[in-house]
Amino acid sequence: MPPSRMPPTPVLHTPRLVLRPVRSKDAPVIQRRFPQWEVVRWLNAGIPWPYPADGASTYVATCLEEMARGEKSHWAIVPRKGPADLIGIIDLWPDDGVSRDQRGFWLDPAFHGQGLMTEAADRVTDYAFRQLGWPCLWLSNAQENRASRRIKEKQGAQLVDIMIGRYVGGEASQMVWQLMREDWIGRQAA
């Protein structure tokens, strides 16, 4: 079982991205990029919709508190070659033994279709397995969220369950995946 406390959120790099900890000054950019139906539709039903004017500042404050308590890591996804602002968020948290979900993400639709979220997810997954030493990652997505599902398939995750999930867009089938550390490391070495 992974440790119950996350270390300080590190800066991670990929060929095209910098993943850095979310910070207070990200709130205006999140407020501008996040509240789009295409982004929020398949996210957790706990997200307020319509998104309030203070939604991003409340969200960032929560992120900072969770990182300070060692509960989660929250990274801003920033392209190495502009724009200088974040274009999405990716999160990681320890297995609580119940939720069967340990990673979440969103990306501004203007940047979809370029493989950027796959690149970010691969880097965070590698961090979880190589730096944190976690034995597996539990992942989930709405069954209709094909882009999110495709990332899990490309990573080699195995579908282990389908259940009902609650999303901003309503109840829908939720796919639950498990990605094993040895499978991930083996695929990376191949």
PEBELUR-V705960 format. One record per residue. N is the residue number from 1. SS is DSSP state (a for helix, b for strand, c for the rest). PHI is phi in radians with two decimals (999 if undefined). PSI is psi in degrees with one decimal (999 if undefined). Layout:
n=N ss=SS phi=PHI psi=PSI
n=N ss=SS phi=PHI psi=PSI
This chain:
n=1 ss=c phi=999 psi=133.6
n=2 ss=c phi=-1.09 psi=158.1
n=3 ss=c phi=-1.07 psi=151.1
n=4 ss=c phi=-1.37 psi=-9.6
n=5 ss=c phi=-2.13 psi=130.7
n=6 ss=c phi=-1.44 psi=145.7
n=7 ss=c phi=-1.27 psi=171.6
n=8 ss=c phi=-0.95 psi=140.1
n=9 ss=c phi=-1.18 psi=117.8
n=10 ss=c phi=-1.48 psi=164.4
n=11 ss=c phi=-1.44 psi=131.2
n=12 ss=b phi=-2.08 psi=148.4
n=13 ss=b phi=-2.15 psi=147.3
n=14 ss=c phi=-2.28 psi=174.2
n=15 ss=c phi=-0.98 psi=-35.4
n=16 ss=c phi=-2.00 psi=-3.8
n=17 ss=b phi=-2.33 psi=154.6
n=18 ss=b phi=-2.04 psi=126.4
n=19 ss=b phi=-1.85 psi=111.1
n=20 ss=b phi=-2.14 psi=156.0
n=21 ss=b phi=-1.00 psi=141.2
n=22 ss=c phi=-1.06 psi=143.0
n=23 ss=c phi=-2.35 psi=164.4
n=24 ss=a phi=-0.93 psi=-41.6
n=25 ss=a phi=-1.26 psi=-1.2
n=26 ss=a phi=-1.36 psi=-16.6
n=27 ss=a phi=-0.95 psi=-47.4
n=28 ss=a phi=-1.08 psi=-35.7
n=29 ss=a phi=-1.22 psi=-42.2
n=30 ss=a phi=-1.08 psi=-42.9
n=31 ss=a phi=-1.05 psi=-32.0
n=32 ss=a phi=-1.41 psi=-41.6
n=33 ss=a phi=-1.56 psi=-32.3
n=34 ss=c phi=-1.33 psi=-48.1
n=35 ss=c phi=-1.29 psi=70.3
n=36 ss=c phi=-2.21 psi=134.2
n=37 ss=a phi=-0.95 psi=-39.4
n=38 ss=a phi=-1.07 psi=-29.3
n=39 ss=a phi=-1.43 psi=-49.4
n=40 ss=a phi=-1.51 psi=-19.7
n=41 ss=c phi=-0.84 psi=-45.0
n=42 ss=c phi=-1.80 psi=17.6
n=43 ss=c phi=-1.61 psi=167.5
n=44 ss=b phi=-0.90 psi=137.5
n=45 ss=c phi=-1.06 psi=-15.6
n=46 ss=c phi=-1.26 psi=-12.1
n=47 ss=c phi=-1.30 psi=127.2
n=48 ss=c phi=-1.18 psi=135.8
n=49 ss=c phi=-2.54 psi=128.8
n=50 ss=c phi=-1.04 psi=147.2
n=51 ss=c phi=-1.21 psi=125.4
n=52 ss=c phi=-1.27 psi=161.5
n=53 ss=c phi=-1.06 psi=-27.4
n=54 ss=c phi=-1.80 psi=15.3
n=55 ss=a phi=-1.02 psi=-47.0
n=56 ss=a phi=-1.21 psi=-40.5
n=57 ss=a phi=-1.14 psi=-37.5
n=58 ss=a phi=-1.14 psi=-44.1
n=59 ss=a phi=-1.07 psi=-48.0
n=60 ss=a phi=-1.10 psi=-40.7
n=61 ss=a phi=-1.05 psi=-41.5
n=62 ss=a phi=-1.11 psi=-44.8
n=63 ss=a phi=-0.99 psi=-47.6
n=64 ss=a phi=-1.09 psi=-39.7
n=65 ss=a phi=-1.15 psi=-43.7
n=66 ss=a phi=-1.12 psi=-39.1
n=67 ss=a phi=-1.18 psi=-40.9
n=68 ss=a phi=-1.11 psi=-35.0
n=69 ss=c phi=-1.47 psi=-4.4
n=70 ss=c phi=1.28 psi=25.8
n=71 ss=c phi=-1.54 psi=-35.7
n=72 ss=b phi=-2.60 psi=159.6
n=73 ss=b phi=-1.91 psi=134.6
n=74 ss=b phi=-2.19 psi=117.5
n=75 ss=b phi=-1.92 psi=137.5
n=76 ss=b phi=-1.45 psi=134.6
n=77 ss=b phi=-1.66 psi=114.1
n=78 ss=b phi=-2.16 psi=124.1
n=79 ss=b phi=-1.17 psi=143.0
n=80 ss=c phi=-1.17 psi=-31.6
n=81 ss=c phi=-2.02 psi=77.0
n=82 ss=c phi=0.93 psi=153.3
n=83 ss=c phi=-1.21 psi=162.5
n=84 ss=c phi=-1.30 psi=-15.9
n=85 ss=c phi=-1.55 psi=165.3
n=86 ss=c phi=-1.16 psi=151.7
n=87 ss=c phi=-2.06 psi=-1.7
n=88 ss=b phi=3.13 psi=-176.9
n=89 ss=b phi=-2.37 psi=146.0
n=90 ss=b phi=-2.37 psi=137.7
n=91 ss=b phi=-2.18 psi=155.6
n=92 ss=b phi=-2.54 psi=140.0
n=93 ss=b phi=-2.61 psi=156.6
n=94 ss=c phi=-1.16 psi=155.9
n=95 ss=c phi=-1.14 psi=124.3
n=96 ss=c phi=-1.64 psi=1.8
n=97 ss=c phi=1.38 psi=0.0
n=98 ss=c phi=-2.23 psi=-52.5
n=99 ss=c phi=-1.29 psi=-22.8
n=100 ss=c phi=0.91 psi=48.0
n=101 ss=c phi=-2.76 psi=131.7
n=102 ss=c phi=-2.38 psi=1.1
n=103 ss=b phi=-2.56 psi=138.6
n=104 ss=b phi=-2.40 psi=157.2
n=105 ss=b phi=-2.83 psi=160.9
n=106 ss=b phi=-2.63 psi=154.9
n=107 ss=b phi=-2.46 psi=136.2
n=108 ss=c phi=-0.95 psi=128.4
n=109 ss=a phi=-0.98 psi=-23.7
n=110 ss=a phi=-1.09 psi=-16.3
n=111 ss=a phi=-1.97 psi=7.9
n=112 ss=c phi=-1.18 psi=158.9
n=113 ss=c phi=1.37 psi=11.1
n=114 ss=c phi=-1.98 psi=1.1
n=115 ss=c phi=1.36 psi=11.1
n=116 ss=a phi=-1.21 psi=-40.7
n=117 ss=a phi=-1.22 psi=-36.3
n=118 ss=a phi=-1.05 psi=-43.3
n=119 ss=a phi=-1.08 psi=-44.0
n=120 ss=a phi=-1.16 psi=-44.5
n=121 ss=a phi=-1.12 psi=-39.2
n=122 ss=a phi=-1.09 psi=-42.0
n=123 ss=a phi=-1.18 psi=-42.1
n=124 ss=a phi=-1.19 psi=-38.2
n=125 ss=a phi=-1.10 psi=-44.7
n=126 ss=a phi=-1.06 psi=-40.5
n=127 ss=a phi=-1.05 psi=-46.0
n=128 ss=a phi=-1.07 psi=-40.5
n=129 ss=a phi=-1.47 psi=-42.9
n=130 ss=a phi=-1.53 psi=-42.7
n=131 ss=a phi=-1.51 psi=-41.6
n=132 ss=c phi=-1.56 psi=-18.5
n=133 ss=c phi=1.25 psi=23.0
n=134 ss=c phi=-1.15 psi=143.2
n=135 ss=c phi=-1.35 psi=-26.5
n=136 ss=b phi=-2.77 psi=166.8
n=137 ss=b phi=-2.18 psi=131.9
n=138 ss=b phi=-1.62 psi=133.0
n=139 ss=b phi=-2.36 psi=151.8
n=140 ss=b phi=-2.57 psi=161.4
n=141 ss=b phi=-2.84 psi=156.5
n=142 ss=b phi=-1.11 psi=138.1
n=143 ss=c phi=-1.01 psi=-33.8
n=144 ss=c phi=-1.37 psi=-10.2
n=145 ss=c phi=-1.45 psi=81.4
n=146 ss=a phi=-1.09 psi=-37.3
n=147 ss=a phi=-1.12 psi=-44.3
n=148 ss=a phi=-1.16 psi=-41.3
n=149 ss=a phi=-1.06 psi=-41.8
n=150 ss=a phi=-1.11 psi=-37.0
n=151 ss=a phi=-1.06 psi=-43.8
n=152 ss=a phi=-1.15 psi=-41.0
n=153 ss=a phi=-1.08 psi=-44.8
n=154 ss=a phi=-1.11 psi=-31.4
n=155 ss=a phi=-1.36 psi=-10.8
n=156 ss=c phi=1.58 psi=14.6
n=157 ss=c phi=-1.18 psi=150.0
n=158 ss=b phi=-1.85 psi=131.2
n=159 ss=b phi=-1.22 psi=124.3
n=160 ss=b phi=-2.05 psi=-15.2
n=161 ss=b phi=-2.88 psi=154.3
n=162 ss=b phi=-2.26 psi=128.7
n=163 ss=b phi=-2.44 psi=-174.9
n=164 ss=b phi=-1.64 psi=128.7
n=165 ss=b phi=-1.98 psi=155.8
n=166 ss=b phi=-1.91 psi=120.2
n=167 ss=b phi=-2.17 psi=166.4
n=168 ss=c phi=-0.94 psi=-38.1
n=169 ss=c phi=-1.41 psi=2.8
n=170 ss=b phi=1.97 psi=-175.2
n=171 ss=b phi=-1.29 psi=143.0
n=172 ss=b phi=-2.78 psi=164.5
n=173 ss=b phi=-1.12 psi=134.2
n=174 ss=b phi=-2.02 psi=127.8
n=175 ss=b phi=-1.60 psi=134.0
n=176 ss=b phi=-1.99 psi=128.1
n=177 ss=b phi=-2.11 psi=155.7
n=178 ss=b phi=-2.27 psi=130.4
n=179 ss=b phi=-2.03 psi=119.3
n=180 ss=b phi=-1.56 psi=142.0
n=181 ss=a phi=-0.97 psi=-47.7
n=182 ss=a phi=-1.14 psi=-34.1
n=183 ss=a phi=-1.16 psi=-43.4
n=184 ss=a phi=-1.07 psi=-50.1
n=185 ss=a phi=-1.13 psi=-38.6
n=186 ss=a phi=-1.09 psi=-41.9
n=187 ss=a phi=-1.16 psi=-37.8
n=188 ss=a phi=-1.20 psi=-32.2
n=189 ss=a phi=-1.34 psi=-24.8
n=190 ss=c phi=-1.25 psi=999
